[in-house]
Amino acid sequence: MTSMALIVAGGIYLSANLPAHVSLTPAVILLALSAALMTFNLLSLSRVGGFAWARFFAVARWALLAYLVIAGMLEFVFVHNHVRGGTLVVLTLSLLLFAIHVPALIGFTVARYHQAA
């Protein structure tokens, strides 16, 4: 959740300052911290023994599809509103990371409490 909070904070920071020029430094730092924490979380999860991976992927892939559609619509809004350059790159990477976070959290929650029949 901390990783997702970081990426959302970076996205809000950039979006709140549009269309004016905005410093990318805070958003890039938040993006990097979020990506590092998400990587650590996924690596830690991969080491859990007896984890219901089949259930995780069954749930996460559909959630990923839904969140990629949502991220795509948000990306369209940014492009349609003439966001360009570094700001668009950081927002795109933030949306991509967000689209991975939520399905991972949903898949983890379902797989964590799944009891085999």
Backbone as numpy.savetxt, mean C-alpha at the origin, in Angstrom:
# Nx Ny Nz CAx CAy CAz Cx Cy Cz
0.12 -2.20 10.39 -0.71 -1.01 10.39 0.17 0.25 10.39
1.30 0.18 11.06 2.20 1.34 11.08 2.68 1.66 9.67
3.01 0.64 8.94 3.48 0.83 7.57 2.39 1.48 6.71
1.17 1.03 6.88 0.08 1.63 6.11 -0.18 3.07 6.55
-0.08 3.34 7.84 -0.27 4.70 8.34 0.78 5.64 7.75
2.01 5.17 7.61 3.07 5.99 7.02 2.76 6.34 5.57
2.32 5.35 4.81 2.07 5.60 3.40 0.84 6.50 3.21
-0.16 6.32 4.05 -1.35 7.18 3.96 -0.99 8.61 4.35
-0.16 8.78 5.37 0.26 10.12 5.78 1.01 10.83 4.66
1.88 10.10 3.97 2.61 10.69 2.84 1.68 11.09 1.71
0.71 10.23 1.40 -0.26 10.55 0.35 -1.13 11.74 0.71
-1.55 11.82 1.95 -2.36 12.96 2.39 -1.54 14.24 2.33
-0.28 14.17 2.77 0.59 15.35 2.73 0.70 15.89 1.31
0.97 15.00 0.34 1.10 15.47 -1.04 -0.22 15.96 -1.61
-1.27 15.20 -1.41 -2.57 15.56 -1.97 -3.12 16.86 -1.39
-2.86 17.10 -0.12 -3.37 18.31 0.53 -2.72 19.57 0.00
-1.52 19.44 -0.54 -0.79 20.61 -1.02 -0.91 20.82 -2.53
-1.64 19.97 -3.21 -1.82 20.15 -4.64 -2.81 21.26 -4.90
-2.74 22.02 -5.92 -1.84 21.96 -7.06 -0.55 22.77 -6.88
-0.35 23.37 -5.73 0.87 24.15 -5.50 2.09 23.23 -5.48
3.26 23.83 -5.71 4.51 23.07 -5.62 4.71 22.63 -4.18
5.10 21.40 -3.99 5.26 20.84 -2.66 6.60 20.12 -2.57
7.23 20.19 -1.42 8.48 19.49 -1.20 8.21 17.98 -1.14
8.96 17.22 -1.89 8.78 15.78 -1.92 9.51 15.05 -0.80
10.40 15.73 -0.12 11.24 15.08 0.89 10.44 14.35 1.97
9.47 14.98 2.63 8.71 14.24 3.66 7.97 13.03 3.09
7.38 13.18 1.92 6.63 12.08 1.31 7.55 10.93 0.91
8.73 11.26 0.39 9.69 10.22 -0.01 10.20 9.49 1.23
10.47 10.20 2.29 10.91 9.57 3.55 9.84 8.63 4.08
8.59 9.09 4.09 7.49 8.25 4.56 7.30 7.03 3.66
7.44 7.22 2.36 7.33 6.12 1.41 8.42 5.08 1.65
9.65 5.54 1.83 10.77 4.62 2.06 10.61 3.87 3.38
10.21 4.57 4.43 9.99 3.91 5.72 8.87 2.88 5.63
7.81 3.23 4.95 6.69 2.32 4.79 7.10 1.08 4.00
7.82 1.28 2.91 8.27 0.15 2.09 9.21 -0.77 2.87
10.12 -0.17 3.65 11.04 -0.97 4.45 10.29 -1.77 5.51
9.35 -1.13 6.17 8.58 -1.82 7.20 7.70 -2.90 6.60
7.11 -2.65 5.45 6.29 -3.66 4.78 7.13 -4.85 4.36
8.32 -4.60 3.84 9.23 -5.69 3.47 9.59 -6.52 4.69
9.93 -5.87 5.79 10.25 -6.58 7.02 9.07 -7.42 7.49
7.86 -6.85 7.41 6.66 -7.58 7.84 6.42 -8.81 6.99
6.55 -8.69 5.67 6.33 -9.83 4.79 7.40 -10.89 4.98
8.65 -10.47 5.19 9.71 -11.44 5.46 9.48 -12.16 6.79
9.03 -11.43 7.78 8.73 -12.04 9.08 7.57 -13.02 8.95
6.57 -12.65 8.19 5.42 -13.52 7.99 5.82 -14.80 7.26
6.75 -14.69 6.34 7.18 -15.87 5.57 7.88 -16.91 6.45
8.31 -16.52 7.62 9.01 -17.44 8.52 8.09 -18.11 9.52
6.81 -17.76 9.51 5.86 -18.35 10.46 5.55 -19.77 10.02
5.76 -20.71 10.93 5.47 -22.11 10.63 3.99 -22.42 10.77
3.47 -23.26 9.90 2.08 -23.67 9.98 1.08 -22.61 9.59
1.54 -21.60 8.88 0.65 -20.52 8.46 -0.20 -21.00 7.29
-1.45 -20.61 7.24 -2.40 -21.04 6.20 -2.17 -20.24 4.91
-1.10 -20.57 4.20 -0.73 -19.81 3.00 -1.78 -19.92 1.91
-2.37 -21.09 1.75 -3.38 -21.25 0.70 -4.56 -20.30 0.95
-4.99 -20.21 2.19 -6.09 -19.31 2.54 -5.66 -17.85 2.37
-4.41 -17.53 2.77 -3.89 -16.18 2.62 -3.97 -15.73 1.17
-3.43 -16.55 0.26 -3.40 -16.16 -1.15 -4.79 -16.19 -1.78
-5.66 -17.09 -1.34 -7.03 -17.13 -1.86 -7.77 -15.83 -1.57
-7.56 -15.29 -0.38 -8.22 -14.04 0.01 -7.48 -12.83 -0.54
-6.16 -12.82 -0.41 -5.36 -11.65 -0.78 -5.41 -11.34 -2.27
-5.49 -12.37 -3.11 -5.47 -12.08 -4.55 -6.72 -11.33 -5.01
-7.89 -11.67 -4.43 -9.11 -10.95 -4.80 -9.12 -9.54 -4.22
-8.61 -9.42 -3.01 -8.50 -8.08 -2.42 -7.51 -7.24 -3.22
-6.42 -7.86 -3.68 -5.43 -7.15 -4.49 -6.07 -6.65 -5.79
-6.88 -7.48 -6.42 -7.56 -7.05 -7.64 -8.43 -5.82 -7.37
-9.18 -5.86 -6.29 -10.05 -4.74 -5.94 -9.24 -3.48 -5.65
-8.16 -3.61 -4.91 -7.38 -2.43 -4.55 -6.53 -1.91 -5.71
-6.18 -2.76 -6.66 -5.52 -2.26 -7.86 -6.48 -1.43 -8.70
-7.75 -1.83 -8.73 -8.75 -1.03 -9.43 -8.92 0.32 -8.74
-9.00 0.31 -7.41 -9.13 1.56 -6.65 -7.91 2.45 -6.88
-6.72 1.87 -6.80 -5.49 2.64 -7.03 -5.45 3.19 -8.45
-5.92 2.40 -9.41 -5.96 2.86 -10.80 -6.90 4.06 -10.98
-8.03 4.02 -10.30 -8.96 5.15 -10.38 -8.35 6.40 -9.75
-7.68 6.24 -8.62 -7.02 7.39 -7.99 -5.89 7.92 -8.86
-5.16 7.03 -9.50 -4.10 7.45 -10.41 -4.69 8.25 -11.57
-5.81 7.79 -12.10 -6.48 8.52 -13.18 -6.85 9.93 -12.73
-7.34 10.06 -11.51 -7.71 11.38 -10.98 -6.49 12.29 -10.93
-5.37 11.76 -10.47 -4.16 12.59 -10.40 -3.69 13.01 -11.79
-3.69 12.09 -12.74 -3.25 12.41 -14.11 -4.24 13.38 -14.75
-5.52 13.13 -14.55 -6.55 14.00 -15.13 -6.45 15.43 -14.58
-6.01 15.56 -13.34 -5.87 16.89 -12.73 -4.47 17.46 -12.90
-3.75 16.95 -13.89 -2.46 17.50 -14.33 -1.36 17.45 -13.28
-1.35 16.42 -12.45 -0.22 16.22 -11.54 0.90 15.64 -12.40
2.09 16.22 -12.31 3.20 15.82 -13.18 4.48 15.66 -12.37
5.47 15.10 -13.02 6.82 15.03 -12.49 6.99 14.15 -11.28
7.85 14.61 -10.38 8.19 13.85 -9.19 7.00 13.61 -8.28
6.10 14.57 -8.23 4.91 14.41 -7.39 4.08 13.23 -7.86
3.91 13.09 -9.17 3.15 11.97 -9.72 3.85 10.64 -9.46
5.17 10.63 -9.57 5.93 9.41 -9.32 5.76 8.96 -7.86
5.90 9.89 -6.93 5.77 9.55 -5.51 4.34 9.11 -5.20
3.35 9.80 -5.75 1.96 9.40 -5.53 1.67 8.03 -6.14
2.22 7.74 -7.31 2.02 6.45 -7.95 2.62 5.33 -7.12
3.84 5.53 -6.65 4.48 4.51 -5.80 3.72 4.34 -4.49
3.21 5.43 -3.95 2.42 5.35 -2.72 1.13 4.57 -2.94
0.48 4.82 -4.07 -0.75 4.08 -4.39 -0.46 2.59 -4.59
0.64 2.29 -5.23 1.01 0.89 -5.45 1.27 0.19 -4.12
2.00 0.84 -3.24 2.27 0.26 -1.93 0.99 0.11 -1.12
0.11 1.10 -1.21 -1.18 1.02 -0.54 -2.00 -0.16 -1.06
-1.95 -0.36 -2.40 -2.71 -1.45 -3.01 -2.17 -2.82 -2.61
-0.95 -2.88 -2.13 -0.38 -4.14 -1.63 -0.65 -4.30 -0.14
-0.62 -3.20 0.60 -0.82 -3.25 2.05 -2.16 -3.86 2.46
-3.21 -3.31 1.93 -4.55 -3.70 2.38 -4.83 -5.18 2.09
-4.57 -5.69 0.89 -4.79 -7.12 0.67 -3.92 -8.00 1.57
-2.70 -7.57 1.84 -1.85 -8.34 2.74 -2.45 -8.38 4.14
-2.97 -7.26 4.60 -3.60 -7.23 5.92 -4.86 -8.09 5.96
-5.68 -8.00 4.93 -6.90 -8.80 4.88 -6.55 -10.29 4.81
-5.63 -10.64 3.92 -5.22 -12.04 3.79 -4.62 -12.57 5.07
-3.80 -11.77 5.73 -3.20 -12.20 7.00 -4.27 -12.45 8.05
-5.22 -11.53 8.16 -6.26 -11.66 9.18 -7.07 -12.94 8.98
-7.43 -13.22 7.75 -8.21 -14.44 7.47 -7.36 -15.68 7.72
-6.13 -15.70 7.21 -5.28 -16.88 7.37 -4.86 -17.09 8.81
-4.67 -16.04 9.56 -4.23 -16.16 10.95 -5.25 -16.88 11.80
-6.51 -16.63 11.56 -7.57 -17.22 12.37 -8.27 -18.38 11.68
-7.73 -18.84 10.56 -8.31 -19.97 9.84 -8.01 -21.26 10.59
-9.03 -22.05 10.78 -8.85 -23.36 11.40 -9.23 -24.43 10.38
-8.28 -25.30 10.10 -8.52 -26.36 9.11 -9.60 -27.31 9.61
-10.41 -27.80 8.67 -11.53 -28.68 9.05 -11.04 -30.04 9.52
